[in-house]
Amino acid sequence: MGADDGAGRHPKPQEAMSNNSTHILAFGGGGFLMEPENPLLDDYVLALAHSLRPKICFVPTASGDSENACLRFYDAFARKNCIPNHLPLFRRRVADLRAFVLEQDVIYVGGGNTAL
């Protein structure tokens, strides 16, 4: 998964939540879009947030702001202890992108065809 504590081990969710550092976690594949029956990667992402109920924002741009991808995101994260939201960029509804993004604890950028 890429993020480790410098000693080569991945933080446990409770360790990640007590850590005051910022994380950038990049992964190719997995998560709610590819493995909806396996929540481990999504749970790990939420555990890295610095909040007991993190605000998580899905950015579906690479899939052309796919409605299906957004529905799958809400289906996966509505059951978790978080506040899900999404940021469409093809049909933008947010005027101040910077302020909106800075309000989030997690930005989850979906995959797809980046040539769209």
C-alpha positions as CSV (number, residue, x, y, z in Angstrom):
1,M,0.0,0.0,0.0
2,G,3.0,2.3,0.0
3,A,2.6,4.2,3.3
4,D,4.8,3.0,6.1
5,D,6.3,4.3,9.4
6,G,9.9,4.5,8.2
7,A,10.6,1.1,9.7
8,G,9.0,-0.7,6.8
9,R,5.7,-1.5,8.5
10,H,2.2,-0.1,7.7
11,P,0.5,1.8,10.5
12,K,-2.5,0.1,12.1
13,P,-5.7,2.2,11.9
14,Q,-5.4,3.4,15.5
15,E,-1.8,4.4,15.0
16,A,-2.6,6.2,11.8
17,M,-5.4,8.3,13.5
18,S,-3.0,9.4,16.3
19,N,-0.3,10.5,13.9
20,N,-0.3,14.2,13.0
21,S,1.4,13.9,9.6
22,T,-0.1,14.3,6.2
23,H,-0.4,11.3,3.9
24,I,-0.5,10.9,0.2
25,L,-1.4,7.3,-0.6
26,A,-1.3,6.2,-4.3
27,F,-2.5,2.8,-5.4
28,G,-3.5,1.3,-8.7
29,G,-6.5,-0.9,-8.5
30,G,-8.6,-2.2,-5.6
31,G,-10.9,-0.2,-3.4
32,F,-14.7,0.1,-3.8
33,L,-14.6,0.4,-7.6
34,M,-12.7,-2.8,-8.2
35,E,-13.3,-4.9,-5.1
36,P,-16.6,-3.8,-3.5
37,E,-16.7,-7.0,-1.4
38,N,-13.3,-6.2,0.1
39,P,-13.3,-3.0,2.3
40,L,-9.8,-3.3,3.6
41,L,-8.2,-0.7,1.3
42,D,-11.0,1.8,1.8
43,D,-10.9,1.3,5.6
44,Y,-7.1,1.9,5.6
45,V,-7.6,5.1,3.6
46,L,-10.1,6.3,6.2
47,A,-7.9,5.3,9.1
48,L,-5.1,7.6,7.7
49,A,-7.4,10.7,8.2
50,H,-7.0,12.8,11.3
51,S,-10.7,12.7,12.2
52,L,-13.0,10.2,14.0
53,R,-15.6,10.9,11.3
54,P,-13.6,12.0,8.3
55,K,-15.0,13.9,5.4
56,I,-14.1,11.9,2.3
57,C,-14.5,13.3,-1.2
58,F,-14.5,11.2,-4.4
59,V,-13.2,12.8,-7.6
60,P,-14.6,10.8,-10.5
61,T,-13.0,12.9,-13.3
62,A,-11.0,10.0,-14.9
63,S,-14.3,8.1,-15.5
64,G,-15.9,11.2,-17.0
65,D,-17.8,12.0,-13.7
66,S,-19.5,8.6,-14.0
67,E,-22.8,8.5,-12.2
68,N,-22.3,4.8,-11.7
69,A,-18.9,5.3,-10.0
70,C,-20.4,8.0,-7.7
71,L,-23.3,5.6,-6.8
72,R,-20.8,2.9,-6.0
73,F,-18.7,5.3,-3.9
74,Y,-21.8,6.4,-1.8
75,D,-22.9,2.7,-1.5
76,A,-19.4,1.8,-0.1
77,F,-18.9,4.8,2.2
78,A,-22.4,5.6,3.5
79,R,-22.1,2.6,5.8
80,K,-18.8,3.7,7.3
81,N,-18.1,6.2,10.0
82,C,-17.4,9.1,7.6
83,I,-19.1,11.9,5.7
84,P,-19.0,11.1,1.9
85,N,-19.2,13.7,-0.8
86,H,-18.1,13.9,-4.4
87,L,-16.6,16.5,-6.6
88,P,-17.6,16.4,-10.3
89,L,-15.4,18.5,-12.5
90,F,-17.2,18.0,-15.9
91,R,-20.5,19.3,-14.3
92,R,-18.9,21.4,-11.6
93,R,-21.2,22.6,-8.8
94,V,-18.5,24.0,-6.5
95,A,-17.4,27.6,-7.1
96,D,-14.4,27.7,-4.8
97,L,-12.5,24.5,-5.4
98,R,-9.6,25.3,-3.1
99,A,-11.9,26.0,-0.1
100,F,-13.9,22.8,-0.8
101,V,-10.9,20.6,-1.1
102,L,-9.3,22.0,2.0
103,E,-12.4,21.2,4.0
104,Q,-12.0,17.5,3.2
105,D,-10.0,15.0,5.3
106,V,-9.6,12.5,2.4
107,I,-9.6,13.1,-1.4
108,Y,-10.2,9.8,-3.2
109,V,-9.4,10.2,-6.9
110,G,-10.9,7.4,-9.0
111,G,-9.4,5.8,-11.9
112,G,-10.5,5.4,-15.5
113,N,-9.7,6.9,-18.9
114,T,-7.7,10.0,-18.2
115,A,-8.0,11.0,-21.9
116,L,-11.7,11.8,-21.5
